[in-house]
Amino acid sequence: MRIGSRLSSFLLVLLLGAWLTGCAAPSQLGSGDRARVAGRTYVVTGASSGIGRGVAERLGGYGANVVLVARRGAVLEEVAATVRARGGQALVVPMDVSDPEAVERLARATVERFGRIDVWVNNAAVGAYGRFDEVPVADHARIVDVNLKGALYGSHAALRQFRRQGSGVLVNISSVEGHVPLAYHASYAATKAALIGFSGAVRQELRLGGMDDRIQVATVLPWATDTPFWEHGSNYTGRSARMAMMDGPEEVVDAIVWVSIHPVREYAVGWKAQAAVLGDQIWPRAAEHLAGNLVHRSQMEDAAPAPVTAGSVHEPVARGTGVDGGVRARMEAEDRAREAR
């Protein structure tokens, strides 16, 4: 069988499997689930933009207590104002999740203010784009510090509090790249794969300790999502950061809120993420081949020229504070300009 036919058959299987699993995708909560969120205390890291900001503001609309964590304190105050205007309560804690002592202080401040922690969402993340050996090693190390160590520190503080109070939900935001890594995202993909393994190990410990019915760990796997994350990443490709077939942030926001009250082992968000995970299980070599070709064409061939930047990997930047990043609109403009040449 020719490789083109094999890949076409593979894609058809993935699409069918993704369609079957995608029928149960969560949307905004119904009245019963909203009542379950109201009054619960959530810690949300990376809350100054993108998915974290979207989750925080959605929770505010459901009447939750939301602890907002990120490096940009002034932006967090804006998010807090939205949370309060929508009916929730907010506590602003400007900090860097890669500082373990700051994370411990965050947990204490949350309990002092609200009495307990019901859900801890490890969402803060940074990324770098470029060939692995052309990205400075300091950027790779920083990505590990934030994406993996930051989640470990947050989980450690959260689980200790969950054990003290007898219940809680830990939500780790991984990525489809945790199963199907992408070229030019090496250290980011590594941290997201590590989060999947970490979450699984903690689930085993909770089960063996007889606590898995009261303390749950859920891992969320989004596809590439249009948020300011792409603008905030360090970029050594010489081209604007982008990814083909990008999703909007709302479906990911809905999924995170949903799993906080319906914890599942892993939740791949949307048919593309579900197809990628399924493909990794059925035919991993083909899944990697397709993913690599997709990102190479989008990032290294179709993207417009752009200067090298360290983004917000080491220090926060003022730009990019919304939930949506405007990346899809920029990509469309770049594509039109390229086709017009």
C-alpha positions in Angstrom: 0.0 0.0 0.0 1.4 3.4 -0.9 2.2 5.8 2.1 -0.3 8.3 0.9 -3.1 5.8 1.0 -2.0 4.5 4.4 -1.9 8.0 5.8 -5.4 8.7 4.4 -6.8 5.6 6.0 -5.1 6.5 9.2 -6.7 10.0 9.2 -10.1 8.5 8.5 -9.8 6.2 11.5 -8.7 9.2 13.7 -11.5 11.4 12.5 -14.1 8.6 13.3 -12.6 7.9 16.7 -12.4 11.7 17.5 -16.1 12.1 16.4 -17.2 9.3 18.6 -15.3 10.5 21.7 -16.1 14.2 21.0 -19.8 13.8 21.4 -19.5 14.2 25.2 -17.5 17.4 25.1 -18.5 19.8 27.9 -20.0 23.2 27.3 -20.8 26.0 29.8 -22.2 24.5 33.0 -25.9 23.9 33.6 -27.6 25.3 36.7 -26.8 22.2 38.9 -23.1 22.3 38.2 -23.0 26.1 38.6 -24.4 25.7 42.1 -21.6 23.2 42.8 -19.0 25.8 41.7 -20.5 28.7 43.7 -18.7 29.3 47.0 -15.8 26.9 46.1 -12.3 28.2 46.3 -10.1 27.9 43.2 -6.4 28.7 42.9 -5.6 29.6 39.2 -2.0 30.1 38.2 -1.2 32.0 35.0 -4.3 34.0 35.5 -3.2 37.3 33.9 -4.1 36.2 30.3 -5.1 33.4 28.0 -6.7 30.3 29.4 -6.0 31.2 33.0 -7.7 34.5 32.7 -10.7 32.9 30.9 -11.1 30.3 33.6 -10.9 32.9 36.4 -13.5 35.1 34.8 -15.8 32.2 34.1 -15.5 31.0 37.7 -16.3 34.5 38.9 -19.6 34.3 36.9 -20.4 31.1 38.7 -19.9 32.7 42.1 -16.6 31.1 43.0 -13.8 32.4 45.2 -10.9 32.8 42.8 -7.2 33.2 43.8 -5.4 34.9 40.9 -1.7 34.0 40.5 0.7 35.5 37.9 3.7 37.8 37.8 1.8 40.8 36.5 0.1 42.2 39.6 -1.5 45.2 37.8 -3.1 42.9 35.2 -4.4 40.6 38.0 -6.2 43.5 39.6 -8.1 44.0 36.3 -9.0 40.3 36.3 -10.1 40.5 39.9 -12.4 43.5 39.1 -14.1 41.3 36.4 -14.4 38.4 38.8 -16.1 40.5 41.4 -18.3 42.3 38.9 -19.6 38.9 37.8 -20.5 37.8 41.3 -17.4 36.0 42.6 -14.7 36.9 45.2 -11.1 37.4 44.2 -7.7 37.4 45.9 -4.7 38.7 44.0 -1.3 37.1 44.6 1.4 38.4 42.3 4.3 35.8 42.3 6.4 33.5 40.2 5.3 29.9 40.4 8.9 28.7 40.0 9.6 30.0 43.6 8.7 27.2 46.0 8.6 29.4 49.1 6.2 31.8 47.3 4.0 28.9 46.4 3.8 27.9 50.0 2.9 31.4 51.0 0.2 31.4 48.3 -1.4 28.3 49.8 -1.3 29.8 53.3 -2.8 33.1 52.1 -5.6 31.3 50.3 -6.5 29.3 53.4 -6.3 32.4 55.6 -8.7 34.2 53.3 -11.2 31.5 52.3 -10.7 28.7 54.9 -9.8 26.0 52.4 -8.7 25.2 48.8 -11.2 23.2 46.8 -9.5 23.2 43.4 -5.9 24.0 42.4 -5.3 24.7 38.7 -1.7 24.4 37.5 -2.0 26.5 34.4 1.0 28.8 34.3 3.4 28.0 31.4 5.9 29.5 29.0 7.3 28.2 25.7 10.1 28.6 23.2 10.0 28.2 19.5 13.0 27.2 17.4 15.4 24.3 16.7 16.4 22.8 20.0 20.1 23.7 19.7 19.4 27.2 18.5 17.3 28.1 21.6 19.5 29.3 24.5 19.8 26.7 27.2 18.7 29.3 29.7 15.4 29.4 28.0 15.0 25.6 28.1 15.8 25.6 31.8 13.4 28.4 32.5 10.6 26.5 30.7 11.3 23.5 33.0 11.3 25.8 36.0 7.9 27.2 35.2 6.0 24.5 33.5 7.2 21.5 35.4 8.7 22.6 38.7 6.0 25.3 39.1 3.3 22.6 38.8 5.2 20.3 41.2 5.4 23.1 43.8 1.8 23.9 43.4 0.7 20.3 43.5 2.8 19.7 46.7 1.2 22.6 48.5 -2.3 21.7 47.2 -2.2 18.0 48.1 -0.9 18.7 51.6 -3.9 21.1 52.1 -6.3 18.6 50.5 -5.1 15.9 52.9 -5.7 18.2 55.9 -9.2 19.1 54.9 -10.1 15.6 53.5 -10.9 16.5 49.9 -9.9 18.5 46.8 -9.3 18.5 43.1 -5.9 19.1 41.4 -6.1 20.1 37.7 -2.9 20.0 35.7 -2.9 21.7 32.3 -0.8 19.6 30.1 -1.1 19.6 26.3 -1.7 17.2 23.3 2.1 17.7 23.0 2.5 15.6 26.1 1.5 12.6 23.8 2.5 13.9 20.4 5.5 16.2 20.7 6.0 18.9 18.0 9.2 19.9 16.3 10.6 23.3 17.4 8.8 23.0 20.8 11.2 20.6 22.4 11.4 21.7 26.0 7.8 22.7 26.1 6.8 19.3 24.9 9.1 17.6 27.4 7.4 19.5 30.3 3.9 18.6 29.2 4.8 14.9 28.8 6.3 15.0 32.3 3.1 16.5 33.7 1.2 13.5 32.4 3.5 11.1 34.1 3.5 13.1 37.3 -0.3 13.2 37.4 -0.5 9.5 36.9 2.0 8.7 39.7 0.1 10.9 42.1 -3.2 9.2 41.2 -1.6 5.9 42.0 -0.5 7.1 45.4 -3.9 8.4 46.2 -5.5 5.1 45.2 -3.0 3.1 47.3 -3.7 5.4 50.2 -7.4 5.0 49.9 -7.9 8.7 49.2 -8.8 8.6 45.5 -12.5 8.9 46.2 -11.9 12.3 48.0 -8.9 13.7 46.3 -8.8 13.6 42.5 -6.2 14.6 39.9 -7.4 15.6 36.4 -5.1 16.3 33.4 -6.4 18.5 30.6 -4.8 18.2 27.1 -5.6 21.2 24.8 -4.7 21.5 21.2 -2.9 24.6 20.1 -5.0 27.4 21.4 -5.3 31.1 20.3 -4.1 33.0 23.4 -1.3 35.5 24.1 0.9 32.4 24.9 2.2 32.6 21.4 3.2 36.2 21.7 4.7 35.6 25.1 7.0 32.7 24.1 10.7 33.2 23.2 11.0 32.8 19.4 14.2 31.9 17.6 12.7 30.8 14.3 13.0 34.2 12.6 9.2 33.9 11.9 6.0 34.8 13.7 4.8 32.2 16.2 1.8 30.2 14.9 0.3 26.8 14.5 -2.1 25.4 11.9 -5.8 24.6 12.7 -5.6 26.6 16.0 -8.6 26.4 18.4 -10.2 29.3 20.3 -9.8 29.5 24.1 -13.4 29.1 25.1 -13.6 25.4 24.7 -10.5 24.9 26.8 -11.9 27.2 29.5 -15.1 25.3 29.6 -13.3 22.0 29.8 -11.1 23.1 32.8 -14.1 24.3 34.7 -16.0 21.1 33.9 -13.3 18.7 35.0 -13.0 20.7 38.3 -16.3 19.2 39.3 -16.3 16.1 37.1 -12.6 15.0 37.5 -11.4 12.6 34.9 -8.0 11.0 34.4 -7.2 12.8 31.1 -9.4 15.1 29.1 -8.3 15.9 25.5 -10.1 19.1 24.5 -11.8 19.0 21.1 -11.7 16.6 18.1 -8.2 17.6 17.0 -6.6 16.9 20.4 -8.7 13.7 20.7 -7.6 12.5 17.2 -3.9 13.3 18.0 -4.0 11.2 21.3 -5.9 8.4 19.6 -3.3 8.5 16.7 -0.5 8.2 19.2 -2.1 5.1 20.6 -2.9 3.5 17.2 0.1 4.4 15.0 2.6 6.6 16.9 5.1 6.9 14.1 2.5 8.2 11.7 1.1 10.6 14.3 4.5 12.1 14.9 5.2 12.3 11.2 2.0 14.2 10.5 2.4 16.5 13.5 6.0 17.3 12.5 5.1 18.1 8.9 2.1 20.2 10.1 4.2 22.4 12.5 7.1 22.7 10.0 4.9 24.0 7.2 3.0 26.4 9.5 5.9 27.7 11.5 8.9 27.5 9.2 7.4 28.0 5.8 4.1 29.9 6.0 4.8 32.3 8.9 5.9 35.8 8.1 9.4 37.0 9.0 9.7 38.3 12.6 12.6 39.3 14.9 14.1 37.0 17.5 12.6 37.6 21.0 12.9 36.3 24.5 9.3 37.1 25.0 8.1 36.8 28.6 10.1 33.6 29.4 12.4 35.4 31.8 10.6 38.6 32.6 6.9 39.6 32.2 5.9 41.8 29.3 3.1 44.4 29.2 1.6 43.2 26.0 -0.9 40.3 25.7 -3.4 40.5 28.5 -6.6 39.2 26.9 -8.1 35.7 26.8 -7.9 35.5 23.0 -4.5 36.2 21.5 -5.6 37.3 18.0 -3.3 34.7 16.4 -5.8 33.3 14.0 -6.6 36.7 12.6 -2.9 37.5 12.2 -2.3 34.1 10.5 -5.2 34.9 8.0 -3.6 38.3 7.2 -0.2 36.7 6.8 -1.6 34.0 4.5 -3.4 36.6 2.4 -0.3 38.7 2.0 1.8 35.6 1.1 -0.8 34.5 -1.5 -0.9 38.0 -3.0 2.9 38.0 -3.7 
